[in-house]
Amino acid sequence: MTNNFLTTIRSLKLIEGYKAAQIYPFSSGASTSGSSGDGGGGGGAKPPPPPPPRSVSLMSASMCYPHAPSTSGSDSTLPCGLPSAAALEPALDACLRPVDHVSALAASYRRMSSAEAAGDDLCDVYLEQHALFRAIGDARLLRRALRAARVQACDPHRRVVLAAWLRYERREDEFDPMPPPLDPCTPTTPLLECPRSAVFARESSGVDPVCPCRRPPPPPPTPRPPRFRRNSSNTFGAGDEDDEEEEEEAETNDLWFIIGQEEVACERSCIAALAKPLNTLLYGGFAEARRDHIDFSRDGISPRGMRAVAAYSRNGRLDDFPPDTMLELLAFANKFCCEGLKVACDNKLASMVRGVDEALSLIDLGLEEAAHLLVATCLQAFLRELPKSLSNPEVARLLCSPEGRELLDAAGNASFALYYFLSYVAMEEDMRSNTTVMLLERLWECAEQPWHKQLALHQLGCVMLERGEFKDAQGWFEDAVAEGHVYSLAGVARAKYKCGHKYMAYKLMNRVVGDYDPAGWMYQERSVYCVGKEKMADLRTATELDPTLTYPYKYRAAALLEEDKFEAALEEIDKVLSFRMVPDCLELRAWFYLAAGDFEAAMQDVRAILTLDPTYMMFHGKMHGEQLIELLRGHVQHWDMADCWMQLYDRWSGVDDIGSLAVVQQMLAREPGNSSLRFRQSLLLLRLNCQKAAMRSLRLARNSSIHEHERLVYEGWILYDTGHREEALEKAEQSIRLQRSFEAFFLKAYALGDSSLDVESALSVVQLLEQANSCASDNLRKGQAYNNMGSIYVDCDLLDEATECYSIALSIKHTRAHQGLARVHYLKNRKKAAFDEMSSLLKIAKNSASAYEKRSEYAERDVAKSDLNMATLLDPTRTYPYRYRAAVLMDENKEDEAIGELSQALAFKPDLQLLHLRAAFFDSMGDNTSTLRDCEVALCMDPTHGDTLDLYSRASTKADQSQS
């Protein structure tokens, strides 16, 4: 069986892929996987086509497979061998990465405060914060910074750019089919993303309190009173409309413009009032001032256009003229400096743009006539269709070329914000493309502030390194360093290394380590250029300083496998996967399992990878994960759907989230249209903190549902997850009216319970959960309902009822109910029973950091510290253990150790609670400067945090008093 599998692998001739030129991946900051490809080669070589978007393979991270371990035996040796530890390379982050995040964010906050006090533009300050937050990788902070920048944008252009960016980041939340880009927003569309509000906002800065799409229509214009005239029978009467206009023209027209063979009647005073040049022409010392017929045949306007000018001059509004007439009016307004007419035409033309086609037909004329709103609206249509619109040659020519940037700049629609957004999208799609390079060059041309230049130059260096143009990459990185971006020194070292100057790269990083405060990335990068014990020492230091870096774990795991230490290699790579679902780490573990002949475990990891990224390619981009599953299918046990449900039940109950994810993926391969399975997949992804993948699964559940009541439930969850609680409740009620179901009642209960409830309201939520359990469902979901009921009973201080609910949940193997039952024991002053209950959970969920953290609350101090140390070992990103240990040290008057404990975590994970606690410690120690700094960073993350605001106010008062 194994030989057949190996024969099939050999038939793919994958080994040729491993002999090809290596490529060098870069992550764009917050994402869990970077771009990849086959490239390499010399500076001017054209790179080969990229692999599918966002698919990063193990082999794409510069891995080669020259050997096979002796542990597996010759029969199970893969023909391509296993990853060589020496060939592994860490990714470079294509974003701003200051040496000290805390100091950089504090400085940004001070700039924001100064700009706010001076009444200056705040939009760019929030964009800088967004750039700094990308290295942290917190999606909530990134969105908050973008929202703040959009609120502070004081011109239509930047409002358009930032509204489109917000919508782009939320694209997974949209229902299918996606609405046209410039359609009026729906009641659940965030106001900051409204396309009309971005262009036609009434207020100069901030947010229009009433979305233009939701304003009531304006009242119809009041008809003019009828004009009375003497008729043919010598009596007075109201004439009909035509007669009235003829009479009005006969009485008021005193000027005629001759255009070709036609005469257009106008009122001299009205035409003169349009602009000063026209007033001078008609009332100044020119010959036209004494004429009542003026030849306009050579002034580039048609008779129909001139009649529209005359109509506007009389009533001050534009009627429903066709676009070509509006463009004539715009040209006339520009020629004669008619500002009011130009603004009216610009607004009217902008309101006519409904999509990319209209935008393409109007953008050139808008640029020619410098119609700012029209160009902004056309640009908005392109931005809201990203990344698809960049494949349109006309759009790409405008957005990517230097000439296009100059045209946009002349029309007031080129900015650093625009190219920051465009280059961000292009790098997500394909870092090596010419489009990405051109957009980054435009970004550099728009750079004004120091952080602008640092970002543009560093990203250009990253892209050139990815393309294999190492000399150019080195030059861009050196320019970024000259602008003050220290992290770009890692790029300089990498470029030197790729050019064959390994020792020069080592010396450079050695100098960085000596000159700056230590950071994990410094030691990680230096480790690339050394070997043996020195390399392992650097990797250990990198992990100590920043345990979220994945390269040290991967290198150590591959090195252990080379030494035939299979179990140790698995244990090392599992350290990453216990707190971070990284596709290339899953792929590495799958390779280890393949080498050991454990095809079941290998297939599980491949299925988990495909759940995270359905486009993921294995084997140096040569094979899709589904193909590998097909090859392994003959080596694993076959399950029908009943077997799969049993496996899912066991793994879900065993708190094996990755295993559950793999089983669900296998079931979906059999029933791709099963919306219920898609929904469960989204729940598992949320539990694993994979937000975007979870939202994608939820959308697929909604789109594949064949029943209206199910579709309403999934729409309700999407609305709830995006902050629309009332709308989610309405969807649940609509679903219940169509058909009573577990999921509809559960959604309604969940949405109602997400607020501070009195006892009566809380018990009504319990009744909804009881109704949910009365509907058909499986024990996996019913166990969750009983668990939620127990939580509500605890909040209502009904502990016996809570115990009953948790016991029922445990009887149907809802393992997480142990945690709720432990809380009940603790509230009944049975601390030992609570500890034992959590110990029961840990017997099942052996590697659950949250379970160790929770058990520490019921343990004595020494055991609590041990549990929290284990929690940190399993998941170094959890902040409670650091705060607890710091508080204990502070109680023991070990102030420096307490500060050190918090600083250790803040070095790789700036966190609001950690910052506030350290600021309070500094305040108690009398270090006012450090208190102010930590408060400023905390307020960058949450400007409304009350405790930090109070502490900052007190510290600021002390600082003022000390200066006076």
Secondary structure, DSSP 8 states (H G I E B T S, - for coil): -HHHHHHHHHHTTTHHHHHS-----EE-SS-SS----S----TT-------STT---TTTTT----B--GGG-GGG--TT-B--GGG----EESS---S-HHHHHHHHHHHHHHHHHHT---HHHHHHHHHHHHHHT-HHHHHHHHHHHHHH--SHHHHHHHHHHHHHHTGGGS-SS---TTS---TTS-GGG-HHHHHH-SSSSS--SS-GGGS------------EEE-TTS-EEE--HHHHHHHHHHHH--EEEEETTEEEEE-HHHHHTT-HHHHHHHHSSSGGGG-SEEE-TTSS--HHHHHHHHHHHHHSS--S--HHHHHHHHHHHHHTT-HHHHHHHHHHHHHH--SHHHHHHHHHHHHHTT-HHHHHHHHHHHHTTTTGGGGSHHHHHHHHSHHHHHHHHHTT---HHHHHHHHHHHHHH-TTSHHHHHHHHHHHHH--SHHHHHHHHHHHHHHHHHTT-HHHHHHHHHHHHHTT-TTHHHHHHHHHHHTT-HHHHHHHHHHHHHHS---HHHHHHHHHT--HHHHHHHHHHHHHH-TT-SHHHHHHHHHHHHTT-HHHHHHHHHHHHTT---HHHHHHHHHHHHHHT-HHHHHHHHHHHHHH-TT-EETTTTEEHHHHHHHHGGGS----HHHHHHHHHHHHHTT-HHHHHHHHHHHHHH-TT-HHHHHHHHHHHHHTT-HHHHHHHHHHHHHH--SHHHHHHHHHHHHHHTT-HHHHHHHHHHHHHH---HHHHHHHHHHHHSS---HHHHHHHHHHHHHHHHSS--HHHHHHHHHHHHHHHHHTT-HHHHHHHHHHHHHTT-TTHHHHHHHHHHHTT-HHHHHHHHHHHHHHSTT-HHHHHHHHTTS-HHHHHHHHHHHHHH-TT--HHHHHHHHHHHHTT-HHHHHHHHHHHHTT---HHHHHHHHHHHHHHT-HHHHHHHHHHHHHH-TT-HHHHHHHHHHHHHHHHHH-
